[in-house]
Structures are given as C-alpha cells and as structure tokens.
Amino acid sequence: MIPSSVVGSVVGTGAALNIEIGFQPDKVLLINQTTGRTLNYFRSMPAGSGVVSGAVVANGVSPYNGAPTAGNGFTIGTDAVNAAGQVIAYEAVRSGPGAK
C-alpha cells in the first residue's frame, strides 16, 4: 500500500534532485534547515514552480515520473532552498485514491 504522506530529508546539491517516494505528490513542503527558507508546491501549479514568502518562483518542484529502475516522486529544482551541502527537509502528500 502506498502511503498518503512521506516525510524525509536530503542534502542539497544546488542541482536538480529526484526524490523517489512511490507516488507523485499533490503537495510538497520543503524547508532548508540551515537558512529556514521554505517552499510550497501544489500539483495545480506549473511544474518547476513553488511559493516562497507569498511569491511564485521558478526552479521549484516538479512531478517525477520515475524511470524503469526508479519510482515516482518529485524533483527539487535549483531554487535557493536547494543549496549545496545544506539539509532540505520535505513533506510530500497525496490526496488519496486515484492519485498517481
């Protein structure tokens, strides 16, 4: 059974990061644990976007379709929340049955 939410963390690289969680989330919250910068993404937003301090930004989050050897998930873009060597906490939520 696929969970309805996943919480985790990853070390930023400054380059796009694919996070495999078994589903494409409907909402993603990212928090840079060093700077406190947060980014919110909702599936209804364009891929590669996010909301930071009430403003829509580019290079945010995109759905990730996976690959033959990887599961579905999301991609963290190159927004300032993704800084090399800094820990990014994430919460990814799907809406329920029928969600990818």
N, C-alpha and C positions, 0 to 999 in steps of 0.2 A: 504494500500500500504506500502510495506517495504521500508524504506529509503535506499539511496545508501551510506550514511555515518552516523556515530554516534560519538559524542564527549562526554566524561564524565570523571568522576574521581571516585576513590575508595581508601579507606585507606588500605595500605598493612598490611599483617599479617605474612609474612615470610613463609606461607604455600600456596599451590596452591589455586587460586581464580577463580571460574567460573563467567564469566561476560555474562549475558543474554541480547542480543541486537536484537534478532529476525532473525538473519542470521549469517552464518559463513563467516567472512571477508576474503578478498583476501590480505589485507594489514592491519597491526596493528602497530601503533607507540605508545610506552609507554615512559613517562617521569616521573622520580621520582622528585617531586617538591622540595624536601629537598636537595638532592645531585646533581641534574642536570643530573644524569645518564640516557641515552636514550637507548631504544632497539627497533629495527625494525624487523618485521616479514612479510614474504611474503608466500602465500599459497604454492608456489612451493618448499619451504624449508621443511625439515623433521619436523614433529610435535615435539614440545618441544625444538625448537631452536630459535635463534634470532641473530641479528647482533648488536654488541656493539663495537664502535670505530673501525670499519672495520674488526672485527674478529667474526666468527661464534661461538656462545656459546651454552651450553646446558641449560636446565631448563628455556627456554624462553616462547614461546607462542605455544599453540596447539588449533586446532579447537575443539569446544564443540558442541556435537550433541544434547544437551538438555536431557530432561527426560520427562515422561508423564506430569509432572507439571511444566516443565521449558522450555524456548525457546532456540533456537540455539544461539551460540555466540562463545566465545573463553575462554581459560584458561590461566591465568597468572601463570607461574611456579615460582620456588623458586630462580630464578636469583636474584642478588643483587639489581635490580630495585624494587623488592618486599620486602621491609624491614618493619618490624612491626611498626605500628604507623605513617608511612610516607605516604603522599598522592601521588598516582600514577595517572597522567592524561593520558587519552588514546584517540586515534582517530582510528576508525575502518572503513574500506572502502570495499565495494563490487564492483565487476566490472560491474554489470548490470544484464539484463535479463538472466535467466538461472543459476545465482549464487545461492548457497544454502542459 
